Amino acid sequence: MLPYEASDDMRNVLLISSGFFVLFFGFTSAQQYLLVVFEAAGRGSLALVALLLLYGMFAVSGLGAPKLISALGGLKHSLILGACAYILFVASIALENIPFILACAALMGVGATLVWVSSGQIIVDSSSPQTRGRNLGLQTMSLYVGTALGIWVGGLLYETTSVPLMYFILAFIALFSVPFFLALKPVKEGVSLRLFRPQFLFDHRMLLMAPVLVGIYFLQGQVFTAMTLVVIGTVGAGMIPLVISAVRLCNMLGSFGGGTLSDHIGKGIVLGGFVLMALVGTYVFARAENISALLIGSVFLGLSMASIYPICISWLREKMSENEYLDALGIFHVYTNIGTIFAIIANLWLPASVSFIPAVIALLIGLPCIALFHRLKGQLV
């Protein structure tokens, strides 16, 4: 039982959280085993190309997120269409048609922008300034609960069924997210026709947030690339579900706990603490020689990575006017996907244990940027 009573506004938060649980139960499991499946078929580089295309389109489409959402009829419609793109990508892998997989990866990149920007705006609109961090944390916690369970189910399917059947089952599971999104009643459904403002990428507030976003989401990208390879090289593929589930379990705690703490203690202090935790976790995991060290690193990484989304999304709203915020959400995901893309590229050229270095550099730069962002004048909210 949640420690608060659902209201009309809270209804939207709970529906989005439930939809994210189901959607990412199917999708993240499919993504986690994509590299393993393609490596086994001698096509590991193709899996990285598909992921690079997906997150590249996610980043590019984030530049025009407000205009795209307004053209599609508003937040709810965009969220539903984006979820369908996720489902189609998972199903495309089952068909084992390379051009179709790559096309669906590109389409899903756009769909991811619709899902994340629309859901973030709906939740912020449905929350008070005192509950934004908590409610965004509930959204991401639900995602990670679904992810953790999905990885175990994906592992079972990988061992017991064919690859096409595995991915069809995961796509079917993800399909059940759509009824939750259909039931939404956004506080502000319509989005006025917006100008295309890619220059917001260079807004001083977004630039201060950028190093932390790039660094943390570089690490998020490592979860389904280098971390998987480190686990295989250290203790074998059979330990992937255990290690990645440890990450996802701590993601649950970090997302909800970090968002809630930031509402009460202060977003700058909590965010800085989690960045330091990420640096420690990266060092331990990259140098691990046994399962114990891998799990310790996973705990630190899991707690820190998941906290960033609810803290930063709610903190941005404090520094942005209402008219700027939808642009900020789009640019937020541009920077997060730059981090993920850098992670994929790093894994094409660097050994798995060394590929964490760019994230460390970005996070070290991010620490003073957090202090500068804290000093910026806030907006009336």
PELINCOR-V753104 format. One line per field, one symbol per residue. phi: phi as a letter, one per 20 degrees, with the letter a starting at -180 (. if undefined). A space follows every 50 residues. Layout:
BEGIN
phi = ???
END
This chain:
BEGIN
phi = .febefdgffgfffffffffgffegfffffffefffffffemcgffffff fffgfffffffffdggfffffeopffgffffffffgfffffffffldggf ffffffffgfffgffffffffffffecegecfgfffffgfffgfffffff ffffffffedcffgfgffffffffffffgfffefcgfcffcfgdffcfff gdggfffffggfffffeffgfffdcffffffffecnffeggfffffgfff gfffffffffgffdepffffffffffffffffffffdfcbffffffffff ffffffffgffffffgffddfffefffffffgfffffgfffgfffgffcd ggfefeggfffffffffffffffgeffedfc
END
